[in-house]
Amino acid sequence: MRSKIALKSLVIGLFLAYSLWWLYILLAAGPEDSIRDYFSDSYGIVAGLGGFLGLIFAHKWDGWKSYVGKSLILFSLGLFFQFCGQLSYSIEYYIYGIENSYPSVGEVFFFSSIFFYIFGVWFVAKSAGTTISIKGVKKKLIAYVFPLLMIAFSYFMFINGTDFESYGLIANILTLAYPIGQAIYVSMAILTSYLAFNLVGGAMRRRVFFILFACIFQYAADSTFLYKTIQETWMPADISEYMFVVSYFLMSMAFIDFLAAYEFLQGRKK
Amino acid sequence: MQPEKLIAEIIKEQSLIIGEKLAKSRAEDTGLVSFSSSRIEDVTLGAAEPTQIIQKLVDSYMEIFGKASVEVCVGVMRKHPIVEINNLVPETLKASL
């Protein structure tokens, strides 16, 4: 119990520290100030901590042997890989002096995290029984059409009009794959929320919706970052980066909440 | 069908979702189910009607994922012909089969 409070305090403390730092940058820092780079290169630690905690908590749920455990492991790896992606770019910049070399090794981690999120949502859906609740024409139609709509939306928002001839093959693949991959996991998260609404109750109801919301928020952060990059308005420590801090925090809190649910259910006696 | 077999199947199915530790712990929390070894198959039932034990077991799992947990239990029962399990299924769940 004490260790849970300590971990929660650590996650909240880190989030508050980065929030205050970002607020300071917003109010007092200029566009070229190096404090922006320090923020941008270090906030991934929130994801690193969250991912590490999630992997530990997953063992409570029997780790890879249960759907809930699998979903926690996959989300944790997704979060941890976000941290590794950012770390890779920081190492390139601070040790090798290479600035924003896109695409780089860091993209291996960032791109892999999308797959972890997709399968993480899939196992949340399986835990919540929503994969077997897709019965009836209306639900089946929504289950097939909605992800396609999200992919189409992502295409027109982030891919349409891209000048593919100006970039290399890997950059072009990533330009296509990032928005599509992100559209897949967010549409799965929204769909699971819809299907779970009348099905999931008990101690896990709040937790299931919370982790799905964290996932949807991550998509909002990813999309804002992509949009600002395409518009060439992105800069270090801008709103998209703070949204990443919030999304990593939400996911970390969701992991702690899953631990709390486990302890509640395990300790409860009739 | 032996009630122990059906109950072990339900616990096993739940353990796929929430893990074996919690699935067994929730079963034991009913006060009517225990295990003579670490294996789920070695389930021992308390002194009560099988329908009552299964009802308590389903209620215990319902506290985790609500209706979704009940659906999992019902799904296990559906795998068996109704004539085999009719005397084991609580009245509240018969309509779902």
Interface residues (C-beta under 8 A of the other chain):
Chain A: K60 W61 D62 G63 K65 S66 Y67 V68 G69 K126 S127 A128 G129 T130 I132 S133 A196 N198 L199 V200 G201 G202 A203 M204 R205 V208 Y262 L265 Q266 R268 K269 K270
Chain B: S15 L16 I17 I18 G19 E20 K21 L22 S25 R26 D29 T30 G31 S60 M62 E63 I64 F65 G66 K67 A68 S69 E71 V72 G75
